[in-house]
Amino acid sequence: MSLWSTVSPVPLAWHQLAEQRVRFAVAVLGVTFAVVLVLMQLGFRNALYASAVRLHEHLAGDVVLISPKYSYLGVSAPFSHRRLQQVRSHPAVSGVAPIWFDVAPWKNPDTGMARNLLVIAVDPVDAPLHLEGLAERLGRTRVSDTLLFDSASRSEFGVSPAVLRSGRRLTTELGARRVFVDGSYVLGTSFAVDGSAITGPSTFLRLFPNRREGLIDIGLVRLRPGADEDAVRAELAAELPKDVEVLTRAGFIAREQTYWAANTPIGYVFAFGMVMGLVVGGVIVYLVLFVNVAEHLPQFATLKAIGFTDGALFGVVAQQALILAAAGFTVGVLLCHGLYAVSANATQLPMELTVETGALVFMLALLMCCTSGAAALLKVRAADPAEVFA
């Protein structure tokens, strides 16, 4: 005889949970806690990876040259500009463009407080970056000590989007020099970069007098239409000396994200937070289901006495685990919609709750509840009608 043929398992599972409403609410809150914690950890992790490659995704090139000592954007590792010029002779190359970057203290024009700013230098003729608002203003960087400021930088720099939109020329200090802000573009922040500015090569070298002329930080290579990026990358890597690393733009993006995932403790911290959330949620679900099974042990024993199998009885507790997972996940997702918006506004990071992230967290919540349910089910297997009613 099968339990499914005589007892509808969903109502039975539901009634056993719902008759103790406080306990049921505690279990749902436990799952919600785990879901919210995991979603927030994944949200910050995804924001880290997405924000770390904001500039990389706007590079106007197909192949990238960097130094083998390059770690991440914000830490300069220059190499000879000659390497970029050498690739011009390749038949698949249509053009090249150098990029310089370094970090200097920016003086808040209102408070006088200093904060490190990422300074990016590009040749206005080459226009190696596709950024909102940049193309029409890049020519202004030809003027000495003039730069464009990222309107999506953190507010602590004292340059509000309203001031930038007004067209008013802003004066402040960057490093040891007086500079002028004469326009803006849109890029955004990351875990390592709170703000950025773009200027021309000559101004960059004046801002960083220790930087040698002829050294660059990134070399962009544009290929002719129809050229195979991977094949050209391999050919250039074989031709150039080993003091440069040749990557496709996709490979450059992957390298940056790998650095943050593998070479910093951030990836471990996020993973640890996820595991702890699942453990705490799982313990709460286990305790609720275990107590529920213990209280209904006579009923389970009776069903076993009249011929129901352990598998059929296990199905009831499994249904309870599914109900808890679905309820906790729904509440957790609703909460995280608001928390993501608050976090994105506070950090200026791209916090986005995607379908893929939601599906992953639901599967984790379901696995957590089912594992806890399986542990609680051991009580049902041990249910002996003779002992229960002795």
Secondary structure, 3 states (H helix, E strand, C coil): CCHHHHCCHHHHHHHHHHCCHHHHHHHHHHHHHHHHHHHHHHHHHHHHHHHHCHHHHCECCCEEEECCCCCCCCCCCCEEHHHHHHHHHCCCEEEEEEEEEEEEEEECCCCCCEEEEEEEEECCCCCCECCECCCCCHHHHHCCCEEEEECCCCHHHCCCHHHHHHCCCEEEEECCEEEEEEEEEECCCCCCCCCEEEECHHHHHHHCCCCCCCEECEEEEEECCCCCHHHHHHHHHHHCCCCCEEEEHHHHHHHHHHHHHHCCCHHHHHHHHHHHHHHHHHHHHHHHHHHHHHHCHHHHHHHHHCCCCHHHHHHHHHHHHHHHHHHHHHHHHHHHHHHHHHHHHHHCCCCCCCHHHHHHHHHHHHHHHHHHHHHHHHHHHCCCHHHHCC
